[in-house]
Amino acid sequence: MRYDCDYKSSGFITKRGNTIARKVLFKAISNIASTATYGHQNHINDWYQKKKQSSMSKGTKKIAIGAMSRLLRTMHYRVLNNQLYDYDTASKR
């Protein structure tokens, strides 16, 4: 599983899939971004904030969709390997 910020997706944003699941993931990303101000760190928020600061032309929604993809990949990896989330190991990769 790659956690680096240089990951480039070959796809594009679509509206396929479960509508409710997409809404839940979008809310999860907004909650992750808002709780970072209280000191709750994770690599998804680090990536989100970095993209938000580096690109003024991209919309916040596009960056949130990218963060949703990153969250799904992280959750999938953690479930398959039966691992708990650890910020130190996730941010080093």
Backbone bond lengths (Angstrom), bond angles and torsions (degrees), N, CA, C in turn:
res aa  C-N    CA-C-N  psi(-1)  N-CA   C-N-CA  omega(-1)  CA-C   N-CA-C  phi
1 M - - - 1.447 - - 1.512 109.60 -
2 R 1.307 116.89 129.00 1.463 121.14 -179.73 1.518 109.54 -98.54
3 Y 1.329 115.63 133.48 1.454 121.09 178.07 1.524 111.84 -113.26
4 D 1.322 117.76 -0.87 1.456 118.44 -174.43 1.522 111.56 -68.03
5 C 1.300 115.39 157.95 1.469 121.28 -175.79 1.522 112.38 -82.12
6 D 1.328 117.74 -0.96 1.456 120.73 -179.02 1.521 112.48 -91.06
7 Y 1.323 118.01 6.35 1.461 121.82 -179.30 1.525 109.65 -64.80
8 K 1.324 116.51 128.63 1.460 122.18 178.63 1.518 108.48 -118.07
9 S 1.296 116.11 125.44 1.455 120.86 179.42 1.518 109.55 -81.21
10 S 1.303 116.47 143.33 1.461 119.89 177.96 1.523 111.19 -90.43
11 G 1.324 116.15 -6.95 1.456 120.76 -177.59 1.517 112.12 -97.01
12 F 1.308 114.32 -166.45 1.449 121.09 177.73 1.518 108.47 -142.97
13 I 1.314 116.94 168.74 1.453 121.72 -176.40 1.524 109.86 -71.92
14 T 1.334 115.76 128.33 1.461 120.95 177.36 1.522 108.96 -128.30
15 K 1.303 116.24 168.67 1.461 121.65 176.34 1.523 110.87 -107.82
16 R 1.313 116.10 26.83 1.453 120.26 178.42 1.512 109.84 -81.54
17 G 1.307 116.19 157.55 1.450 120.57 178.34 1.515 112.18 98.40
18 N 1.295 114.36 -174.03 1.452 122.11 -176.12 1.531 110.39 -74.21
19 T 1.315 116.49 124.25 1.461 122.35 -178.29 1.525 111.16 -63.81
20 I 1.306 116.70 -42.62 1.463 120.41 -178.53 1.524 110.66 -66.41
21 A 1.318 117.46 -40.04 1.465 120.85 178.48 1.525 111.02 -62.72
22 R 1.334 117.07 -40.24 1.466 120.02 177.81 1.520 110.97 -64.22
23 K 1.335 116.82 -39.82 1.469 120.58 178.76 1.524 111.22 -65.64
24 V 1.326 116.94 -40.78 1.465 121.00 179.27 1.525 110.03 -64.65
25 L 1.325 116.98 -43.21 1.461 119.85 179.04 1.528 111.38 -64.95
26 F 1.326 117.47 -39.28 1.460 120.77 178.76 1.529 110.19 -63.74
27 K 1.331 117.22 -42.59 1.468 121.09 176.67 1.533 110.69 -64.10
28 A 1.327 116.81 -37.50 1.462 120.36 178.92 1.523 110.67 -62.60
29 I 1.332 116.89 -42.18 1.460 120.53 178.94 1.525 110.89 -65.86
30 S 1.319 117.05 -40.40 1.467 118.69 178.45 1.532 110.71 -66.00
31 N 1.333 117.42 -35.62 1.469 120.50 176.17 1.523 111.37 -68.93
32 I 1.320 117.37 -39.02 1.469 121.10 177.28 1.526 109.84 -61.47
33 A 1.322 116.32 -43.46 1.465 120.15 -179.47 1.524 111.60 -67.43
34 S 1.317 117.42 -37.28 1.467 119.40 -177.79 1.527 112.30 -76.67
35 T 1.328 118.86 -32.44 1.467 120.26 -179.41 1.523 112.37 -77.61
36 A 1.305 117.99 -12.22 1.460 120.61 178.44 1.525 111.22 -65.56
37 T 1.327 116.86 -25.71 1.461 119.43 178.39 1.525 111.75 -69.74
38 Y 1.333 117.48 -18.52 1.455 121.90 178.99 1.528 112.52 -95.72
39 G 1.314 117.55 7.55 1.452 121.04 175.45 1.512 115.84 96.74
40 H 1.327 118.44 5.55 1.464 121.09 177.93 1.525 108.51 -86.08
41 Q 1.320 116.44 102.80 1.458 120.68 -175.36 1.520 111.41 -93.24
42 N 1.340 114.90 145.99 1.457 121.82 168.40 1.518 108.22 -157.68
43 H 1.309 115.95 159.68 1.460 119.84 -173.84 1.527 111.90 -71.55
44 I 1.312 118.35 -22.63 1.461 121.12 178.71 1.528 109.70 -69.30
45 N 1.317 116.79 -43.28 1.460 120.00 176.83 1.524 110.94 -67.06
46 D 1.328 117.76 -37.18 1.468 120.30 176.66 1.524 110.35 -58.71
47 W 1.331 116.00 -45.41 1.471 120.82 179.01 1.523 110.68 -64.64
48 Y 1.339 116.86 -43.75 1.459 122.35 -179.02 1.527 110.88 -60.27
49 Q 1.319 117.00 -47.63 1.468 120.93 -179.09 1.522 111.72 -66.97
50 K 1.328 116.85 -37.30 1.467 120.42 178.92 1.531 110.54 -64.19
51 K 1.328 116.41 -45.30 1.466 120.24 178.71 1.526 111.52 -65.67
52 K 1.311 116.77 -38.19 1.456 121.49 -179.22 1.524 111.01 -65.88
53 Q 1.331 116.88 -38.72 1.461 121.09 179.77 1.525 112.19 -75.36
54 S 1.330 117.32 -35.92 1.467 120.16 -173.78 1.516 113.38 -79.78
55 S 1.317 117.87 -24.04 1.457 119.75 -174.96 1.522 110.42 -126.26
56 M 1.303 115.32 106.36 1.461 119.32 177.66 1.527 111.44 -82.35
57 S 1.335 117.41 -20.21 1.461 120.00 -176.90 1.527 112.71 -80.87
58 K 1.327 117.65 -31.22 1.462 120.42 179.88 1.522 109.72 -73.75
59 G 1.311 115.72 143.25 1.451 120.24 177.56 1.513 111.47 -76.86
60 T 1.305 115.66 157.33 1.456 120.75 179.51 1.517 111.21 -64.04
61 K 1.324 116.92 -32.85 1.467 119.84 -179.57 1.524 111.38 -66.16
62 K 1.332 117.55 -39.14 1.469 120.51 178.88 1.523 110.51 -64.30
63 I 1.313 115.98 -40.68 1.462 119.76 178.63 1.529 109.91 -67.77
64 A 1.322 117.50 -37.32 1.465 121.03 177.90 1.527 110.85 -64.99
65 I 1.328 117.58 -36.61 1.468 120.74 177.20 1.527 110.06 -63.90
66 G 1.320 117.00 -41.02 1.464 120.54 175.61 1.518 111.70 -62.98
67 A 1.325 117.13 -39.11 1.457 121.26 178.08 1.532 110.72 -68.15
68 M 1.336 116.73 -33.90 1.465 120.06 175.87 1.523 110.35 -62.19
69 S 1.312 116.02 -42.51 1.460 120.44 178.46 1.522 110.67 -62.73
70 R 1.314 116.62 -42.55 1.459 121.64 178.66 1.528 110.66 -63.94
71 L 1.325 117.03 -40.39 1.465 121.05 177.76 1.525 111.36 -63.75
72 L 1.330 116.56 -43.24 1.465 119.98 179.11 1.522 111.65 -63.35
73 R 1.334 116.87 -43.06 1.461 120.11 179.00 1.517 111.33 -63.81
74 T 1.343 116.96 -38.99 1.465 120.82 178.66 1.521 110.93 -66.08
75 M 1.331 116.99 -45.90 1.459 120.71 179.56 1.525 111.16 -62.73
76 H 1.315 117.16 -41.96 1.466 121.57 179.79 1.528 110.46 -61.24
77 Y 1.317 116.70 -46.07 1.461 121.20 179.71 1.528 111.15 -62.76
78 R 1.331 116.34 -43.76 1.463 120.62 -177.36 1.531 111.31 -66.66
79 V 1.320 117.75 -39.14 1.462 120.81 179.88 1.526 110.34 -69.36
80 L 1.336 117.26 -44.19 1.461 119.62 -179.15 1.521 112.53 -63.34
81 N 1.330 116.94 -36.03 1.461 120.95 -177.32 1.525 113.55 -98.74
82 N 1.336 116.67 5.43 1.457 122.26 177.43 1.528 111.39 52.66
83 Q 1.338 116.34 52.43 1.457 122.11 -178.63 1.520 110.48 -120.11
84 L 1.315 115.07 148.71 1.453 121.03 172.37 1.526 109.18 -87.47
85 Y 1.324 116.19 156.93 1.455 120.46 179.58 1.522 109.93 -76.90
86 D 1.320 115.95 132.35 1.452 122.67 175.85 1.522 107.99 -133.25
87 Y 1.323 116.93 119.40 1.471 121.15 -175.56 1.511 111.75 -61.22
88 D 1.316 117.57 -40.53 1.466 121.07 -176.56 1.527 111.66 -61.90
89 T 1.327 117.77 -44.92 1.459 119.20 -179.21 1.531 111.23 -75.95
90 A 1.328 118.28 -33.30 1.463 120.86 -179.69 1.515 111.37 -71.41
91 S 1.313 118.16 -35.48 1.472 120.15 -177.78 1.524 112.43 -79.31
92 K 1.327 117.99 -18.42 1.464 120.85 178.57 1.521 112.59 -79.53
93 R 1.317 117.44 -21.46 1.467 120.49 -176.45 1.476 111.74 -83.25
